[in-house]
């Protein structure tokens, strides 16, 4: 297993280690809740300047809270509402530098200033979204977006 202290090097190199650790955590495990729980914990340990890391899972035409790390959160989010619902309905990653400027933002934690949401898609089916909030504006960049999309792709192999 990798430890937090091992996350040195460029941001891309750090993410490469996280991807390897994710595969190690998921290898041989088929339980979706266990895999999502470990994935949220791994990202929570790896990412700095975040206040919420977790998943919302598809349930008919809405997202329902799944495993996460952080303060208690909104339980249900309709497709098309807020950053998570928009990401789900458009099936694309949403990187929001200032959540206050996002029309219809759902404020589960008033401390959140920026957010990135990555859809989890397997065989054309939307399983849910990976949601990460930060108390810092513009916390997430293009590297985070690309590498978190890779993280989500690895994860969906095991869901």
Secondary structure, DSSP 8 states (H G I E B T S, - for coil): ---GGG--S-HHHHHHHHHHHHHHHHTT---HHHHHHHHHHHHHHH-SS-SEEEEEEEETTEEEEEEEEES---SEEETTSHHHHHHHHHTS-EEES-GGGSTT---SSTT--EEEEEEEEETTEEEEEEEEEESSTT---HHHHHHHHHHHHHHHHT-
